[in-house]
Amino acid sequence: MSDEKRTAPVGIYDSGVGGLSILSALTSLLHQERFYYVADGFHCPYGDRAEQEIIQLSLGVARHLVESGCKAIVVACNTISATSLPALRAAFPKVPIIGMVPAVKPAIELTHTGVVGVLATSATVKGRLYLDVLARYGGDTRVVSQPCPGLVERIEAGDLDGPDTERLVRACLNPIMAAGADVIVLGCSHYPFVRPLIERLVGPGVRIIEPSDAIALQTRRVLERQALCSAGRSAAEPQVHFATSGDTRSLEASVLRLVGISATADQLVWRDGALTGAPAG
Ligand code: DGL
């Protein structure tokens, strides 16, 4: 493997700021890697869109990452993974693509009550990937899958624990708690940012599972297996380049607030189904 390939960035993307929860785990584990984080802010949220539309959008973002020279792609979004992974892998067979699926399997191993709750977007809980996981590992466990319409928008707006967000999260948790769940899976990469609120509402008897560390470990395994690990020196600061098709200032503010990185974000634009850098001027 050429040095140029190994020092190329790892692409990571989400509809918005949710993937920052995964980015944080990635930069903590892989100090020597560079990352290119893309948010499709123009189309965020994805979670209530039709499957075909999500697939088209996710192919457009992935093409931009590949054309920008990324050596691997982390799909830091359950909604995109649930709908688009086969299409992405077929379209870009030479680029390793790491996806994510709600962590139902570990949750089932942990439950004592036999009831597990999953908070995710509508598209994720309807997606084939999720239904396959339930069929394969569900067994006798009752899995209460709960979409949370509106929660991604609250998190994008930076409202992690205000009264509106609390009301919404409480309503999403009600069916899960009423069913007697003792484990809750955060099945959307945005939701770790409201984990403190969820923990406060459900109390200490309920375990919360989120997959960011597991995704980071899986990414390291994939890079090692394909001899793609950067041989560069570990950097003291995370090496991340940010871009969005939405509002760059808003992404910069979220990056600072949510993961403590002070950075500027580049503007991307959609043109004829392709995502590209904004023309100068
Ligand atoms: N962060 C995303 C996920 O993990 C999706 C949010 C959305 O765009 O609806 O599902």
py3Dmol code that shows the C-alpha trace and the ligand (Angstrom):
import py3Dmol

protein = """\
ATOM      1  CA  MET A   1       0.000   0.000   0.000  1.00  0.00           C
ATOM      2  CA  SER A   2       1.441   3.387  -0.975  1.00  0.00           C
ATOM      3  CA  ASP A   3       2.294   5.965   1.692  1.00  0.00           C
ATOM      4  CA  GLU A   4       0.022   8.426  -0.068  1.00  0.00           C
ATOM      5  CA  LYS A   5      -2.929   6.077   0.360  1.00  0.00           C
ATOM      6  CA  ARG A   6      -2.151   5.392   4.013  1.00  0.00           C
ATOM      7  CA  THR A   7      -1.924   9.069   4.918  1.00  0.00           C
ATOM      8  CA  ALA A   8      -5.220   9.888   3.145  1.00  0.00           C
ATOM      9  CA  PRO A   9      -8.095  10.919   5.435  1.00  0.00           C
ATOM     10  CA  VAL A  10     -10.861   8.677   6.707  1.00  0.00           C
ATOM     11  CA  GLY A  11     -14.193  10.067   5.514  1.00  0.00           C
ATOM     12  CA  ILE A  12     -17.036  10.220   8.016  1.00  0.00           C
ATOM     13  CA  TYR A  13     -20.541  11.464   7.359  1.00  0.00           C
ATOM     14  CA  ASP A  14     -24.002  11.979   8.740  1.00  0.00           C
ATOM     15  CA  SER A  15     -27.026  14.072   7.863  1.00  0.00           C
ATOM     16  CA  GLY A  16     -25.874  16.556  10.502  1.00  0.00           C
ATOM     17  CA  VAL A  17     -24.053  16.730  13.820  1.00  0.00           C
ATOM     18  CA  GLY A  18     -24.929  13.208  15.035  1.00  0.00           C
ATOM     19  CA  GLY A  19     -21.798  11.713  13.536  1.00  0.00           C
ATOM     20  CA  LEU A  20     -19.745  13.935  15.841  1.00  0.00           C
ATOM     21  CA  SER A  21     -20.469  11.380  18.598  1.00  0.00           C
ATOM     22  CA  ILE A  22     -18.660   8.783  16.468  1.00  0.00           C
ATOM     23  CA  LEU A  23     -15.943  11.231  15.385  1.00  0.00           C
ATOM     24  CA  SER A  24     -15.084  11.815  19.016  1.00  0.00           C
ATOM     25  CA  ALA A  25     -14.498   8.096  19.613  1.00  0.00           C
ATOM     26  CA  LEU A  26     -12.500   7.844  16.375  1.00  0.00           C
ATOM     27  CA  THR A  27     -10.160  10.741  17.199  1.00  0.00           C
ATOM     28  CA  SER A  28      -9.613   9.352  20.724  1.00  0.00           C
ATOM     29  CA  LEU A  29      -8.581   5.941  19.392  1.00  0.00           C
ATOM     30  CA  LEU A  30      -6.826   6.781  16.124  1.00  0.00           C
ATOM     31  CA  HIS A  31      -4.527   9.727  16.957  1.00  0.00           C
ATOM     32  CA  GLN A  32      -2.401   9.358  13.852  1.00  0.00           C
ATOM     33  CA  GLU A  33      -5.332   9.456  11.383  1.00  0.00           C
ATOM     34  CA  ARG A  34      -6.759  12.466   9.548  1.00  0.00           C
ATOM     35  CA  PHE A  35     -10.546  12.716   9.155  1.00  0.00           C
ATOM     36  CA  TYR A  36     -12.860  14.473   6.733  1.00  0.00           C
ATOM     37  CA  TYR A  37     -16.288  15.016   8.347  1.00  0.00           C
ATOM     38  CA  VAL A  38     -19.187  15.859   6.034  1.00  0.00           C
ATOM     39  CA  ALA A  39     -22.675  16.815   7.181  1.00  0.00           C
ATOM     40  CA  ASP A  40     -25.511  16.977   4.665  1.00  0.00           C
ATOM     41  CA  GLY A  41     -27.030  19.859   6.588  1.00  0.00           C
ATOM     42  CA  PHE A  42     -29.076  20.949   3.570  1.00  0.00           C
ATOM     43  CA  HIS A  43     -31.167  17.748   3.769  1.00  0.00           C
ATOM     44  CA  CYS A  44     -31.015  17.101   7.524  1.00  0.00           C
ATOM     45  CA  PRO A  45     -32.954  15.310   8.977  1.00  0.00           C
ATOM     46  CA  TYR A  46     -32.963  12.145   6.886  1.00  0.00           C
ATOM     47  CA  GLY A  47     -34.960  10.022   9.312  1.00  0.00           C
ATOM     48  CA  ASP A  48     -38.462  10.683   7.947  1.00  0.00           C
ATOM     49  CA  ARG A  49     -37.496  10.599   4.264  1.00  0.00           C
ATOM     50  CA  ALA A  50     -38.313   7.762   1.870  1.00  0.00           C
ATOM     51  CA  GLU A  51     -35.754   4.967   1.562  1.00  0.00           C
ATOM     52  CA  GLN A  52     -34.942   5.685  -2.108  1.00  0.00           C
ATOM     53  CA  GLU A  53     -34.300   9.339  -1.396  1.00  0.00           C
ATOM     54  CA  ILE A  54     -31.953   8.504   1.506  1.00  0.00           C
ATOM     55  CA  ILE A  55     -30.069   6.065  -0.737  1.00  0.00           C
ATOM     56  CA  GLN A  56     -29.618   8.723  -3.468  1.00  0.00           C
ATOM     57  CA  LEU A  57     -28.436  11.348  -0.974  1.00  0.00           C
ATOM     58  CA  SER A  58     -26.051   8.970   0.771  1.00  0.00           C
ATOM     59  CA  LEU A  59     -24.551   7.872  -2.575  1.00  0.00           C
ATOM     60  CA  GLY A  60     -23.981  11.551  -3.415  1.00  0.00           C
ATOM     61  CA  VAL A  61     -22.166  12.257  -0.149  1.00  0.00           C
ATOM     62  CA  ALA A  62     -20.104   9.061  -0.386  1.00  0.00           C
ATOM     63  CA  ARG A  63     -19.070   9.938  -3.956  1.00  0.00           C
ATOM     64  CA  HIS A  64     -17.847  13.322  -2.714  1.00  0.00           C
ATOM     65  CA  LEU A  65     -15.773  11.590   0.004  1.00  0.00           C
ATOM     66  CA  VAL A  66     -14.276   9.126  -2.475  1.00  0.00           C
ATOM     67  CA  GLU A  67     -13.483  11.888  -4.978  1.00  0.00           C
ATOM     68  CA  SER A  68     -11.878  13.867  -2.145  1.00  0.00           C
ATOM     69  CA  GLY A  69      -9.430  10.971  -1.717  1.00  0.00           C
ATOM     70  CA  CYS A  70     -10.750   9.327   1.459  1.00  0.00           C
ATOM     71  CA  LYS A  71      -9.207   5.895   2.031  1.00  0.00           C
ATOM     72  CA  ALA A  72     -12.211   4.549   3.979  1.00  0.00           C
ATOM     73  CA  ILE A  73     -15.683   5.773   4.877  1.00  0.00           C
ATOM     74  CA  VAL A  74     -17.411   5.624   8.247  1.00  0.00           C
ATOM     75  CA  VAL A  75     -21.169   5.966   7.856  1.00  0.00           C
ATOM     76  CA  ALA A  76     -21.783   7.643  11.220  1.00  0.00           C
ATOM     77  CA  CYS A  77     -25.534   7.435  10.871  1.00  0.00           C
ATOM     78  CA  ASN A  78     -27.907   4.582  11.639  1.00  0.00           C
ATOM     79  CA  THR A  79     -30.498   5.857   9.173  1.00  0.00           C
ATOM     80  CA  ILE A  80     -28.074   5.807   6.240  1.00  0.00           C
ATOM     81  CA  SER A  81     -26.621   2.454   7.303  1.00  0.00           C
ATOM     82  CA  ALA A  82     -30.068   0.876   7.682  1.00  0.00           C
ATOM     83  CA  THR A  83     -31.137   1.921   4.204  1.00  0.00           C
ATOM     84  CA  SER A  84     -28.039   2.336   2.060  1.00  0.00           C
ATOM     85  CA  LEU A  85     -25.104   0.076   3.008  1.00  0.00           C
ATOM     86  CA  PRO A  86     -25.609  -2.484   0.204  1.00  0.00           C
ATOM     87  CA  ALA A  87     -25.958   0.317  -2.390  1.00  0.00           C
ATOM     88  CA  LEU A  88     -22.873   2.105  -1.041  1.00  0.00           C
ATOM     89  CA  ARG A  89     -20.745  -1.042  -1.061  1.00  0.00           C
ATOM     90  CA  ALA A  90     -21.899  -1.880  -4.599  1.00  0.00           C
ATOM     91  CA  ALA A  91     -21.130   1.647  -5.836  1.00  0.00           C
ATOM     92  CA  PHE A  92     -17.688   1.892  -4.188  1.00  0.00           C
ATOM     93  CA  PRO A  93     -16.339  -1.663  -4.010  1.00  0.00           C
ATOM     94  CA  LYS A  94     -12.713  -0.568  -3.553  1.00  0.00           C
ATOM     95  CA  VAL A  95     -13.305   1.627  -0.503  1.00  0.00           C
ATOM     96  CA  PRO A  96     -13.884  -0.002   2.895  1.00  0.00           C
ATOM     97  CA  ILE A  97     -17.202   1.241   4.284  1.00  0.00           C
ATOM     98  CA  ILE A  98     -17.924   0.915   7.998  1.00  0.00           C
ATOM     99  CA  GLY A  99     -21.594   1.178   8.922  1.00  0.00           C
ATOM    100  CA  MET A 100     -23.570   1.047  12.132  1.00  0.00           C
ATOM    101  CA  VAL A 101     -26.622  -0.828  13.328  1.00  0.00           C
ATOM    102  CA  PRO A 102     -28.470  -0.319  16.646  1.00  0.00           C
ATOM    103  CA  ALA A 103     -26.637  -2.357  19.311  1.00  0.00           C
ATOM    104  CA  VAL A 104     -29.517  -4.768  19.889  1.00  0.00           C
ATOM    105  CA  LYS A 105     -27.297  -7.829  20.349  1.00  0.00           C
ATOM    106  CA  PRO A 106     -25.348  -6.537  23.393  1.00  0.00           C
ATOM    107  CA  ALA A 107     -28.579  -5.132  24.838  1.00  0.00           C
ATOM    108  CA  ILE A 108     -30.234  -8.545  24.655  1.00  0.00           C
ATOM    109  CA  GLU A 109     -27.272 -10.076  26.464  1.00  0.00           C
ATOM    110  CA  LEU A 110     -27.615  -7.499  29.272  1.00  0.00           C
ATOM    111  CA  THR A 111     -31.352  -7.416  29.957  1.00  0.00           C
ATOM    112  CA  HIS A 112     -32.738  -9.049  33.113  1.00  0.00           C
ATOM    113  CA  THR A 113     -36.355  -8.070  32.506  1.00  0.00           C
ATOM    114  CA  GLY A 114     -36.393  -9.488  28.960  1.00  0.00           C
ATOM    115  CA  VAL A 115     -37.391  -6.091  27.560  1.00  0.00           C
ATOM    116  CA  VAL A 116     -35.099  -3.796  25.589  1.00  0.00           C
ATOM    117  CA  GLY A 117     -35.908  -0.332  24.236  1.00  0.00           C
ATOM    118  CA  VAL A 118     -34.438   1.077  21.035  1.00  0.00           C
ATOM    119  CA  LEU A 119     -34.588   4.801  20.267  1.00  0.00           C
ATOM    120  CA  ALA A 120     -33.986   5.434  16.553  1.00  0.00           C
ATOM    121  CA  THR A 121     -35.379   7.261  13.536  1.00  0.00           C
ATOM    122  CA  SER A 122     -38.414   5.964  11.625  1.00  0.00           C
ATOM    123  CA  ALA A 123     -36.264   5.047   8.615  1.00  0.00           C
ATOM    124  CA  THR A 124     -33.895   3.011  10.817  1.00  0.00           C
ATOM    125  CA  VAL A 125     -36.596   0.940  12.504  1.00  0.00           C
ATOM    126  CA  LYS A 126     -38.215   0.231   9.106  1.00  0.00           C
ATOM    127  CA  GLY A 127     -34.864  -0.534   7.421  1.00  0.00           C
ATOM    128  CA  ARG A 128     -33.925  -4.046   6.313  1.00  0.00           C
ATOM    129  CA  LEU A 129     -30.657  -4.065   8.266  1.00  0.00           C
ATOM    130  CA  TYR A 130     -32.445  -3.459  11.569  1.00  0.00           C
ATOM    131  CA  LEU A 131     -35.192  -5.974  10.828  1.00  0.00           C
ATOM    132  CA  ASP A 132     -32.517  -8.580  10.011  1.00  0.00           C
ATOM    133  CA  VAL A 133     -30.753  -7.923  13.329  1.00  0.00           C
ATOM    134  CA  LEU A 134     -34.029  -8.311  15.218  1.00  0.00           C
ATOM    135  CA  ALA A 135     -34.827 -11.547  13.397  1.00  0.00           C
ATOM    136  CA  ARG A 136     -31.336 -12.929  14.037  1.00  0.00           C
ATOM    137  CA  TYR A 137     -30.798 -11.943  17.688  1.00  0.00           C
ATOM    138  CA  GLY A 138     -34.245 -11.005  19.038  1.00  0.00           C
ATOM    139  CA  GLY A 139     -35.146 -14.459  20.361  1.00  0.00           C
ATOM    140  CA  ASP A 140     -37.511 -14.269  23.345  1.00  0.00           C
ATOM    141  CA  THR A 141     -36.567 -10.688  24.178  1.00  0.00           C
ATOM    142  CA  ARG A 142     -39.229  -8.068  23.642  1.00  0.00           C
ATOM    143  CA  VAL A 143     -37.693  -5.184  21.704  1.00  0.00           C
ATOM    144  CA  VAL A 144     -39.662  -1.939  21.857  1.00  0.00           C
ATOM    145  CA  SER A 145     -38.523   0.139  18.847  1.00  0.00           C
ATOM    146  CA  GLN A 146     -39.383   3.786  19.322  1.00  0.00           C
ATOM    147  CA  PRO A 147     -38.937   6.531  16.710  1.00  0.00           C
ATOM    148  CA  CYS A 148     -38.438  10.041  18.128  1.00  0.00           C
ATOM    149  CA  PRO A 149     -39.661  12.476  15.460  1.00  0.00           C
ATOM    150  CA  GLY A 150     -38.346  15.965  16.117  1.00  0.00           C
ATOM    151  CA  LEU A 151     -35.460  14.978  18.394  1.00  0.00           C
ATOM    152  CA  VAL A 152     -32.758  15.288  15.736  1.00  0.00           C
ATOM    153  CA  GLU A 153     -33.974  18.839  15.017  1.00  0.00           C
ATOM    154  CA  ARG A 154     -33.737  19.753  18.732  1.00  0.00           C
ATOM    155  CA  ILE A 155     -30.177  18.417  18.891  1.00  0.00           C
ATOM    156  CA  GLU A 156     -29.222  20.217  15.664  1.00  0.00           C
ATOM    157  CA  ALA A 157     -30.550  23.410  17.266  1.00  0.00           C
ATOM    158  CA  GLY A 158     -28.300  22.831  20.293  1.00  0.00           C
ATOM    159  CA  ASP A 159     -31.194  22.282  22.696  1.00  0.00           C
ATOM    160  CA  LEU A 160     -29.972  19.234  24.623  1.00  0.00           C
ATOM    161  CA  ASP A 161     -31.991  19.608  27.830  1.00  0.00           C
ATOM    162  CA  GLY A 162     -34.500  22.463  27.552  1.00  0.00           C
ATOM    163  CA  PRO A 163     -38.201  21.981  28.361  1.00  0.00           C
ATOM    164  CA  ASP A 164     -39.234  21.168  24.734  1.00  0.00           C
ATOM    165  CA  THR A 165     -36.503  18.565  24.367  1.00  0.00           C
ATOM    166  CA  GLU A 166     -37.317  17.077  27.770  1.00  0.00           C
ATOM    167  CA  ARG A 167     -41.018  16.800  26.875  1.00  0.00           C
ATOM    168  CA  LEU A 168     -40.181  15.086  23.599  1.00  0.00           C
ATOM    169  CA  VAL A 169     -37.690  12.638  25.125  1.00  0.00           C
ATOM    170  CA  ARG A 170     -40.061  11.822  27.972  1.00  0.00           C
ATOM    171  CA  ALA A 171     -42.829  10.975  25.460  1.00  0.00           C
ATOM    172  CA  CYS A 172     -40.448   8.690  23.521  1.00  0.00           C
ATOM    173  CA  LEU A 173     -39.321   6.925  26.684  1.00  0.00           C
ATOM    174  CA  ASN A 174     -42.855   6.333  28.017  1.00  0.00           C
ATOM    175  CA  PRO A 175     -43.722   3.224  25.932  1.00  0.00           C
ATOM    176  CA  ILE A 176     -40.269   1.756  26.610  1.00  0.00           C
ATOM    177  CA  MET A 177     -40.448   2.271  30.378  1.00  0.00           C
ATOM    178  CA  ALA A 178     -44.100   1.142  30.514  1.00  0.00           C
ATOM    179  CA  ALA A 179     -43.044  -2.139  28.877  1.00  0.00           C
ATOM    180  CA  GLY A 180     -40.455  -2.692  31.646  1.00  0.00           C
ATOM    181  CA  ALA A 181     -37.210  -2.215  29.709  1.00  0.00           C
ATOM    182  CA  ASP A 182     -33.982  -2.251  31.724  1.00  0.00           C
ATOM    183  CA  VAL A 183     -31.684  -1.558  28.752  1.00  0.00           C
ATOM    184  CA  ILE A 184     -32.053   1.236  26.199  1.00  0.00           C
ATOM    185  CA  VAL A 185     -30.114   1.338  22.937  1.00  0.00           C
ATOM    186  CA  LEU A 186     -29.355   4.725  21.387  1.00  0.00           C
ATOM    187  CA  GLY A 187     -29.958   3.789  17.745  1.00  0.00           C
ATOM    188  CA  CYS A 188     -29.299   7.210  16.214  1.00  0.00           C
ATOM    189  CA  SER A 189     -25.885   8.850  16.318  1.00  0.00           C
ATOM    190  CA  HIS A 190     -27.453  12.160  17.393  1.00  0.00           C
ATOM    191  CA  TYR A 191     -28.902  10.721  20.603  1.00  0.00           C
ATOM    192  CA  PRO A 192     -25.683  10.321  22.675  1.00  0.00           C
ATOM    193  CA  PHE A 193     -25.808  14.113  22.970  1.00  0.00           C
ATOM    194  CA  VAL A 194     -29.011  13.824  25.031  1.00  0.00           C
ATOM    195  CA  ARG A 195     -27.744  10.846  27.047  1.00  0.00           C
ATOM    196  CA  PRO A 196     -27.502  12.865  30.311  1.00  0.00           C
ATOM    197  CA  LEU A 197     -31.163  13.860  29.899  1.00  0.00           C
ATOM    198  CA  ILE A 198     -32.212  10.277  29.144  1.00  0.00           C
ATOM    199  CA  GLU A 199     -30.265   9.005  32.165  1.00  0.00           C
ATOM    200  CA  ARG A 200     -31.938  11.555  34.411  1.00  0.00           C
ATOM    201  CA  LEU A 201     -35.403  10.588  33.135  1.00  0.00           C
ATOM    202  CA  VAL A 202     -35.005   6.790  33.374  1.00  0.00           C
ATOM    203  CA  GLY A 203     -32.979   6.676  36.604  1.00  0.00           C
ATOM    204  CA  PRO A 204     -30.038   4.475  37.618  1.00  0.00           C
ATOM    205  CA  GLY A 205     -31.730   1.068  37.111  1.00  0.00           C
ATOM    206  CA  VAL A 206     -31.645   1.311  33.314  1.00  0.00           C
ATOM    207  CA  ARG A 207     -28.483   0.718  31.262  1.00  0.00           C
ATOM    208  CA  ILE A 208     -27.894   2.893  28.202  1.00  0.00           C
ATOM    209  CA  ILE A 209     -25.934   1.492  25.268  1.00  0.00           C
ATOM    210  CA  GLU A 210     -24.412   3.510  22.462  1.00  0.00           C
ATOM    211  CA  PRO A 211     -21.991   2.213  19.870  1.00  0.00           C
ATOM    212  CA  SER A 212     -19.381   4.922  19.273  1.00  0.00           C
ATOM    213  CA  ASP A 213     -16.453   3.057  20.877  1.00  0.00           C
ATOM    214  CA  ALA A 214     -17.404  -0.149  19.067  1.00  0.00           C
ATOM    215  CA  ILE A 215     -17.476   1.703  15.719  1.00  0.00           C
ATOM    216  CA  ALA A 216     -14.061   3.215  16.410  1.00  0.00           C
ATOM    217  CA  LEU A 217     -12.623  -0.233  17.221  1.00  0.00           C
ATOM    218  CA  GLN A 218     -14.215  -1.700  14.098  1.00  0.00           C
ATOM    219  CA  THR A 219     -12.716   1.126  12.010  1.00  0.00           C
ATOM    220  CA  ARG A 220      -9.263   0.385  13.430  1.00  0.00           C
ATOM    221  CA  ARG A 221      -9.700  -3.339  12.660  1.00  0.00           C
ATOM    222  CA  VAL A 222     -10.718  -2.575   9.058  1.00  0.00           C
ATOM    223  CA  LEU A 223      -7.807  -0.176   8.507  1.00  0.00           C
ATOM    224  CA  GLU A 224      -5.371  -2.725   9.964  1.00  0.00           C
ATOM    225  CA  ARG A 225      -6.770  -5.581   7.908  1.00  0.00           C
ATOM    226  CA  GLN A 226      -6.455  -3.576   4.679  1.00  0.00           C
ATOM    227  CA  ALA A 227      -3.012  -2.160   5.569  1.00  0.00           C
ATOM    228  CA  LEU A 228      -4.471   1.350   5.484  1.00  0.00           C
ATOM    229  CA  CYS A 229      -3.329   2.646   8.886  1.00  0.00           C
ATOM    230  CA  SER A 230      -1.473   5.922   8.702  1.00  0.00           C
ATOM    231  CA  ALA A 231       2.205   5.611   9.536  1.00  0.00           C
ATOM    232  CA  GLY A 232       2.246   9.293  10.503  1.00  0.00           C
ATOM    233  CA  ARG A 233       3.055  10.563  13.986  1.00  0.00           C
ATOM    234  CA  SER A 234       0.285  10.887  16.570  1.00  0.00           C
ATOM    235  CA  ALA A 235      -1.026  14.432  16.686  1.00  0.00           C
ATOM    236  CA  ALA A 236      -1.813  16.176  19.970  1.00  0.00           C
ATOM    237  CA  GLU A 237      -4.998  17.682  18.500  1.00  0.00           C
ATOM    238  CA  PRO A 238      -7.619  15.824  16.430  1.00  0.00           C
ATOM    239  CA  GLN A 239      -6.879  16.266  12.709  1.00  0.00           C
ATOM    240  CA  VAL A 240     -10.301  16.900  11.219  1.00  0.00           C
ATOM    241  CA  HIS A 241     -11.479  18.885   8.214  1.00  0.00           C
ATOM    242  CA  PHE A 242     -15.209  19.755   8.316  1.00  0.00           C
ATOM    243  CA  ALA A 243     -17.678  20.569   5.541  1.00  0.00           C
ATOM    244  CA  THR A 244     -21.436  20.845   5.219  1.00  0.00           C
ATOM    245  CA  SER A 245     -24.099  21.441   2.598  1.00  0.00           C
ATOM    246  CA  GLY A 246     -25.959  23.394   5.277  1.00  0.00           C
ATOM    247  CA  ASP A 247     -24.971  26.354   7.402  1.00  0.00           C
ATOM    248  CA  THR A 248     -21.206  26.394   8.016  1.00  0.00           C
ATOM    249  CA  ARG A 249     -21.399  28.692  11.065  1.00  0.00           C
ATOM    250  CA  SER A 250     -23.959  26.461  12.699  1.00  0.00           C
ATOM    251  CA  LEU A 251     -21.765  23.373  12.124  1.00  0.00           C
ATOM    252  CA  GLU A 252     -18.712  25.197  13.514  1.00  0.00           C
ATOM    253  CA  ALA A 253     -20.675  26.164  16.637  1.00  0.00           C
ATOM    254  CA  SER A 254     -21.930  22.592  17.112  1.00  0.00           C
ATOM    255  CA  VAL A 255     -18.454  21.122  16.649  1.00  0.00           C
ATOM    256  CA  LEU A 256     -17.105  23.401  19.367  1.00  0.00           C
ATOM    257  CA  ARG A 257     -20.039  22.866  21.735  1.00  0.00           C
ATOM    258  CA  LEU A 258     -20.440  19.105  21.282  1.00  0.00           C
ATOM    259  CA  VAL A 259     -16.882  17.823  20.834  1.00  0.00           C
ATOM    260  CA  GLY A 260     -14.703  20.784  21.835  1.00  0.00           C
ATOM    261  CA  ILE A 261     -12.955  21.237  18.491  1.00  0.00           C
ATOM    262  CA  SER A 262     -12.443  24.776  17.249  1.00  0.00           C
ATOM    263  CA  ALA A 263     -12.521  24.583  13.449  1.00  0.00           C
ATOM    264  CA  THR A 264     -13.792  26.232  10.311  1.00  0.00           C
ATOM    265  CA  ALA A 265     -16.152  24.317   8.023  1.00  0.00           C
ATOM    266  CA  ASP A 266     -16.164  24.445   4.209  1.00  0.00           C
ATOM    267  CA  GLN A 267     -19.318  25.075   2.235  1.00  0.00           C
ATOM    268  CA  LEU A 268     -20.551  22.280  -0.019  1.00  0.00           C
ATOM    269  CA  VAL A 269     -23.377  22.555  -2.546  1.00  0.00           C
ATOM    270  CA  TRP A 270     -25.616  20.018  -4.280  1.00  0.00           C
ATOM    271  CA  ARG A 271     -25.737  20.370  -8.059  1.00  0.00           C
ATOM    272  CA  ASP A 272     -27.544  17.828 -10.277  1.00  0.00           C
ATOM    273  CA  GLY A 273     -27.365  15.155  -7.569  1.00  0.00           C
ATOM    274  CA  ALA A 274     -23.640  15.712  -6.935  1.00  0.00           C
ATOM    275  CA  LEU A 275     -22.116  17.246  -3.827  1.00  0.00           C
ATOM    276  CA  THR A 276     -19.189  19.569  -4.554  1.00  0.00           C
ATOM    277  CA  GLY A 277     -17.227  22.448  -3.074  1.00  0.00           C
ATOM    278  CA  ALA A 278     -18.906  25.841  -3.355  1.00  0.00           C
ATOM    279  CA  PRO A 279     -17.544  28.005  -6.204  1.00  0.00           C
ATOM    280  CA  ALA A 280     -15.228  30.752  -4.966  1.00  0.00           C
ATOM    281  CA  GLY A 281     -16.574  34.268  -4.618  1.00  0.00           C
TER     282      GLY A 281
END
"""
ligand_1 = """\
10
DGL
N -27.834 10.704 12.954
C -28.700 9.928 12.179
C -28.862 8.509 12.648
O -27.969 7.973 13.246
C -29.910 10.445 11.524
C -30.623 11.596 11.865
C -31.567 12.086 10.810
O -31.079 12.709 9.885
O -32.778 11.850 10.926
O -29.855 7.896 12.391
"""
view = py3Dmol.view(width=600, height=400)
view.addModel(protein, "pdb")
view.setStyle({"model": 0}, {"cartoon": {"style": "trace"}})
view.addModel(ligand_1, "xyz")
view.setStyle({"model": 1}, {"stick": {}})
view.zoomTo()
view.show()
